[in-house]
Amino acid sequence: MISRRISWLAIAVAACTLAGCNAPDDASTTSSAPSTSIDTTIDQVNLGDSYSAGTGVSPLAAGSPFLCQRSSRNFAQILTERQHYRLTDVSCAGADTADLANAQYDGVPAQFDAVTPDTDLVTMMIGGNDNDTYSGSIRACRDVASSDPSGSPCRDRYGDSLEKPILTTTYPSLLTALRQVQQKAPHARVVIVGYPWILPATGGCYPTMRVAAGDVPYLRHLQATLNDAIRRAAAQTGATYVDMEAVSEGHDACAGSQRWIEPMTRSGPGAVHPNARGQQAIADQVARSLA
């Protein structure tokens, strides 16, 4: 288990030619989320992977495990600061749905351990690491992009093999995870967030994002399939799904100063992850879903 997770961090570095940790992220924005009432009686638990943890957005949360790369400015931290909730944040970089019920690292308990019958609100982003969907597909397409930057070498090589595990494995795992949350916290509202767009619909920005032009819609379709699996799992279990696709259009890693996702050329573990603006946008959408 340890070697698998360290490998995930290595992928984030090697796949994007990264080096170092905690590169500063000075992106910021003023929240446009509607004002909602503050309730200090709400116990919130945040679960999930690096997108939920805010990996790459400085500073790290005080006292959090280093391997989890948990930011003090992730969307859950922003939300609870705004609402004055009582937050227990156990999100962790590299987590997949199995790590919700099992220890991800030595000394890092299963994330579900934080969920109790007294929990009022559970927020989460999860699924992108199941079957190595995100890092594996980005790495696969990066590795062949230079052979045909204007073509679709990744799609030509892998076809639908990267998508199938989302339908056959990730979706059932998401269903199980959401049901387990509801069993542990039967009175809680459960909110699961979809992933914001990493790439534009067409074109891309090779070599800033080392994905061949014809493979940009291929990877975008893969992400849409994952988000749809999350949406369907939420609908099947009565959880609230927060859609990030519409609001993140035009804020992908190729969007320059308007980006919410950092490109492959970003140094540190924040590459191909939401920056501070992206985390703020996620917090705004979650707040809207709770209003």
Backbone torsions as a table, in degrees:
resi	resn	phi	psi	omega
1	MET	NA	-43.4	179.5
2	ILE	-60.9	-45.8	-176.9
3	SER	-64.5	-34.9	179.5
4	ARG	-64.6	-40.6	-176.8
5	ARG	-75.3	-38.3	175.8
6	ILE	-63.2	-34.8	175.8
7	SER	-61.1	-38.8	178.0
8	TRP	-59.1	-45.3	178.8
9	LEU	-64.6	-36.1	178.5
10	ALA	-65.4	-36.9	177.5
11	ILE	-61.7	-43.1	179.9
12	ALA	-61.0	-28.3	178.7
13	VAL	-85.8	-54.7	-173.4
14	ALA	-68.6	-40.8	-176.1
15	ALA	-66.4	-24.1	-176.3
16	CYS	-118.8	16.7	-177.0
17	THR	49.0	56.2	-175.0
18	LEU	-100.5	162.9	173.7
19	ALA	-154.9	138.2	175.8
20	GLY	85.4	173.8	-179.3
21	CYS	-131.7	158.3	173.1
22	ASN	59.0	41.9	172.7
23	ALA	-62.1	140.7	-175.5
24	PRO	-63.7	142.5	177.2
25	ASP	-124.5	102.8	-174.9
26	ASP	-98.1	8.4	178.2
27	ALA	-68.7	136.8	178.2
28	SER	-151.1	161.7	179.0
29	THR	-154.3	158.1	176.9
30	THR	-87.1	131.1	-177.9
31	SER	-62.8	136.8	174.9
32	SER	-110.7	9.5	-178.7
33	ALA	-67.9	148.2	178.7
34	PRO	-63.9	147.7	178.0
35	SER	-71.2	132.5	177.7
36	THR	-126.0	163.6	-175.6
37	SER	-70.8	148.3	179.0
38	ILE	-92.9	134.2	-178.1
39	ASP	-137.9	107.1	-177.2
40	THR	-78.1	0.7	-179.8
41	THR	-94.4	-2.9	-176.7
42	ILE	-84.5	122.5	173.7
43	ASP	-96.6	115.8	-178.4
44	GLN	-109.2	139.8	172.7
45	VAL	-121.8	128.8	177.2
46	ASN	-107.4	125.1	-179.6
47	LEU	-115.5	167.2	168.3
48	GLY	128.9	-163.8	-170.9
49	ASP	-101.8	-158.5	-175.0
50	SER	-65.9	-30.7	176.9
51	TYR	-67.5	-36.5	176.4
52	SER	-74.1	-36.7	-178.8
53	ALA	-73.7	-19.7	-178.1
54	GLY	78.0	31.1	-178.3
55	THR	-53.3	129.1	179.6
56	GLY	98.6	-13.2	178.0
57	VAL	-96.3	115.6	-178.2
58	SER	-82.6	154.4	-5.3
59	PRO	-88.1	165.8	174.2
60	LEU	-65.7	152.0	176.6
61	ALA	-66.4	131.6	-178.2
62	ALA	-58.5	131.9	176.3
63	GLY	79.1	0.2	-179.2
64	SER	-81.9	152.0	179.6
65	PRO	-61.7	134.1	-176.0
66	PHE	-59.5	-41.3	-177.9
67	LEU	-63.7	-22.2	179.4
68	CYS	-77.5	-18.2	177.7
69	GLN	46.6	48.7	-177.0
70	ARG	-88.0	122.8	-177.7
71	SER	-84.5	148.5	171.6
72	SER	-79.1	-2.0	-179.5
73	ARG	-126.1	33.5	173.6
74	ASN	-77.7	173.8	-172.3
75	PHE	-61.3	-36.2	-179.1
76	ALA	-68.7	-39.5	177.2
77	GLN	-64.2	-41.6	177.9
78	ILE	-63.5	-45.0	-178.7
79	LEU	-62.5	-47.3	-176.2
80	THR	-70.4	-30.4	175.5
81	GLU	-66.2	-39.2	179.7
82	ARG	-68.8	-40.9	-172.8
83	GLN	-95.7	-10.6	-175.9
84	HIS	63.1	34.4	172.1
85	TYR	-72.3	166.6	170.6
86	ARG	-97.8	110.4	-171.2
87	LEU	-103.1	133.6	164.7
88	THR	-115.4	110.7	-174.4
89	ASP	-106.8	113.2	179.7
90	VAL	-120.0	16.1	176.6
91	SER	-60.1	151.6	-172.8
92	CYS	-154.5	129.6	178.5
93	ALA	-55.5	137.6	178.5
94	GLY	88.3	-5.3	-175.7
95	ALA	-69.4	141.0	167.1
96	ASP	-118.6	-177.5	-174.1
97	THR	-62.1	-28.6	179.3
98	ALA	-66.4	-28.6	-178.3
99	ASP	-76.8	-7.9	173.7
100	LEU	-69.5	-35.3	-177.3
101	ALA	-103.6	-6.8	-177.1
102	ASN	-132.9	152.6	178.5
103	ALA	-63.3	128.1	-179.1
104	GLN	-80.2	-41.1	177.7
105	TYR	-132.3	161.2	170.7
106	ASP	-59.1	128.7	178.9
107	GLY	83.3	-1.4	176.7
108	VAL	-114.0	105.3	-174.5
109	PRO	-64.0	162.6	171.8
110	ALA	-55.0	139.2	-177.0
111	GLN	-61.9	-33.2	-179.7
112	PHE	-62.3	-19.9	179.6
113	ASP	-60.6	-23.8	-178.5
114	ALA	-81.3	-14.3	-177.3
115	VAL	-92.0	126.2	-177.0
116	THR	-131.7	170.9	177.0
117	PRO	-60.7	-18.6	179.7
118	ASP	-88.9	-4.0	-179.9
119	THR	-68.3	133.0	-178.9
120	ASP	-99.7	-29.6	-175.1
121	LEU	-144.3	129.6	174.5
122	VAL	-119.0	124.9	173.9
123	THR	-113.7	148.6	-177.2
124	MET	-163.0	149.8	165.2
125	MET	-131.3	123.0	-173.8
126	ILE	-158.2	155.2	175.9
127	GLY	122.0	-27.6	-176.3
128	GLY	-67.6	-23.1	179.3
129	ASN	-94.4	-12.3	176.3
130	ASP	-61.9	133.3	-178.1
131	ASN	60.7	18.1	-179.9
132	ASP	58.4	35.3	-171.5
133	THR	-58.9	-54.6	-174.3
134	TYR	-73.3	-61.1	-175.3
135	SER	-65.6	-36.5	-179.5
136	GLY	-66.3	-45.1	-178.4
137	SER	-70.5	-39.8	178.3
138	ILE	-64.8	-41.5	178.5
139	ARG	-64.2	-44.1	-178.8
140	ALA	-61.3	-43.3	-178.7
141	CYS	-74.9	-33.1	175.8
142	ARG	-62.4	-41.6	-173.2
143	ASP	-67.2	-23.7	-178.6
144	VAL	-109.1	-3.4	-172.8
145	ALA	-60.4	-40.7	-175.5
146	SER	-67.6	-17.5	179.5
147	SER	-72.1	-23.1	179.9
148	ASP	-162.7	74.3	-173.1
149	PRO	-59.9	-24.8	-179.7
150	SER	-97.8	-4.1	-178.2
151	GLY	-103.1	-151.2	-179.2
152	SER	-134.3	60.2	-176.1
153	PRO	-63.7	-30.5	-179.6
154	CYS	-71.9	-47.2	177.1
155	ARG	-62.3	-40.0	-179.2
156	ASP	-63.3	-34.4	-177.5
157	ARG	-82.9	-41.5	-169.4
158	TYR	-105.3	-18.7	178.6
159	GLY	52.8	-132.4	-179.2
160	ASP	-93.0	11.8	-177.1
161	SER	-68.5	-24.5	178.2
162	LEU	-80.0	-23.9	-177.4
163	GLU	-86.7	-35.6	-172.9
164	LYS	-54.6	-43.7	-178.7
165	PRO	-61.8	-26.7	177.1
166	ILE	-62.0	-41.3	-176.3
167	LEU	-77.7	-37.2	-173.1
168	THR	-91.5	-26.1	-174.1
169	THR	-122.2	-50.3	-175.5
170	THR	-64.5	-45.8	-178.4
171	TYR	-58.9	-50.2	176.8
172	PRO	-60.7	-34.8	178.7
173	SER	-66.9	-37.0	176.5
174	LEU	-65.3	-42.2	176.5
175	LEU	-58.0	-47.4	-179.5
176	THR	-61.6	-45.0	-178.5
177	ALA	-61.7	-45.1	-179.2
178	LEU	-66.3	-38.1	177.7
179	ARG	-66.8	-36.2	178.2
180	GLN	-67.4	-38.9	175.6
181	VAL	-59.6	-45.7	-178.2
182	GLN	-65.9	-33.0	176.4
183	GLN	-68.0	-38.7	-178.6
184	LYS	-77.0	-29.6	-178.9
185	ALA	-134.3	74.7	-170.7
186	PRO	-64.1	-19.2	-178.5
187	HIS	-103.6	2.5	-175.9
188	ALA	-82.4	149.9	166.4
189	ARG	-85.1	130.3	-176.9
190	VAL	-110.7	123.8	-177.1
191	VAL	-121.4	120.4	177.3
192	ILE	-117.6	131.6	-170.8
193	VAL	-103.9	133.8	172.5
194	GLY	-76.1	166.1	-176.0
195	TYR	-88.3	136.0	175.1
196	PRO	-68.3	157.3	-177.7
197	TRP	-61.7	131.9	175.4
198	ILE	-87.6	-36.4	-176.6
199	LEU	-126.4	156.6	174.2
200	PRO	-71.3	175.4	-178.0
201	ALA	-67.3	-36.2	-178.9
202	THR	-145.7	164.4	170.0
203	GLY	88.5	-67.3	-177.2
204	GLY	77.8	-162.8	-178.0
205	CYS	-149.6	49.4	176.6
206	TYR	-59.5	133.5	7.0
207	PRO	-98.3	7.3	177.5
208	THR	-57.7	-45.3	165.5
209	MET	-110.2	108.3	-172.4
210	ARG	-77.8	70.5	177.2
211	VAL	-131.6	125.7	179.3
212	ALA	-59.1	149.0	-173.6
213	ALA	-55.9	-40.9	-179.5
214	GLY	-73.8	-15.3	178.6
215	ASP	-93.4	-7.5	177.1
216	VAL	-61.5	-52.2	176.3
217	PRO	-65.4	-26.2	177.4
218	TYR	-64.6	-48.6	177.9
219	LEU	-69.7	-35.0	177.7
220	ARG	-62.5	-41.2	177.4
221	HIS	-63.5	-38.9	177.9
222	LEU	-60.6	-43.4	178.8
223	GLN	-66.5	-39.5	177.8
224	ALA	-62.1	-37.6	177.8
225	THR	-63.8	-42.0	177.9
226	LEU	-64.8	-46.2	179.5
227	ASN	-61.6	-36.9	178.7
228	ASP	-67.0	-36.0	176.5
229	ALA	-63.8	-40.7	177.6
230	ILE	-64.4	-44.3	-180.0
231	ARG	-61.0	-45.5	-178.5
232	ARG	-66.8	-37.7	178.0
233	ALA	-64.7	-39.4	177.7
234	ALA	-63.8	-45.8	-179.6
235	ALA	-62.7	-38.2	-177.8
236	GLN	-68.7	-28.4	-175.0
237	THR	-108.0	-0.8	180.0
238	GLY	81.0	12.5	176.0
239	ALA	-80.3	162.7	176.5
240	THR	-90.1	126.0	176.8
241	TYR	-99.1	128.8	177.3
242	VAL	-104.2	113.1	-176.9
243	ASP	-84.7	120.2	177.7
244	MET	-101.7	-2.2	-173.2
245	GLU	-67.1	-51.8	-175.1
246	ALA	-63.6	-45.4	-175.7
247	VAL	-72.9	-23.4	-178.2
248	SER	-92.2	-1.0	176.4
249	GLU	-59.6	128.3	-178.7
250	GLY	85.0	4.9	179.2
251	HIS	-123.6	23.3	-179.5
252	ASP	-73.7	-177.0	-175.2
253	ALA	-68.2	-13.0	178.6
254	CYS	-96.5	5.6	-170.7
255	ALA	-90.1	13.7	176.4
256	GLY	60.3	-130.6	-176.5
257	SER	-69.0	-12.3	179.6
258	GLN	-95.2	4.8	-173.8
259	ARG	-73.3	145.6	170.5
260	TRP	-106.0	-11.6	179.1
261	ILE	-116.2	131.5	179.0
262	GLU	-78.9	143.9	-177.5
263	PRO	-78.0	176.0	179.2
264	MET	-62.3	-26.3	-177.1
265	THR	-79.5	-5.9	175.9
266	ARG	-66.8	133.1	177.4
267	SER	-82.3	148.4	179.4
268	GLY	93.9	176.5	-175.6
269	PRO	-72.4	-4.2	-179.3
270	GLY	-79.4	-5.1	178.3
271	ALA	-60.0	136.5	-179.4
272	VAL	58.1	36.8	176.7
273	HIS	-135.3	158.0	176.2
274	PRO	-61.4	137.5	172.9
275	ASN	-87.6	-168.3	-177.6
276	ALA	-61.4	-39.5	176.6
277	ARG	-63.5	-39.6	179.2
278	GLY	-64.4	-42.7	177.6
279	GLN	-64.4	-38.5	177.3
280	GLN	-62.8	-41.9	179.8
281	ALA	-64.1	-39.7	177.1
282	ILE	-63.8	-44.0	178.4
283	ALA	-59.3	-40.9	179.4
284	ASP	-62.6	-42.8	-178.8
285	GLN	-68.9	-38.3	176.3
286	VAL	-63.9	-42.7	178.8
287	ALA	-59.8	-40.4	177.7
288	ARG	-62.6	-38.5	-178.8
289	SER	-68.3	-23.4	-178.8
290	LEU	-93.2	-10.6	-174.7
291	ALA	-70.0	NA	NA
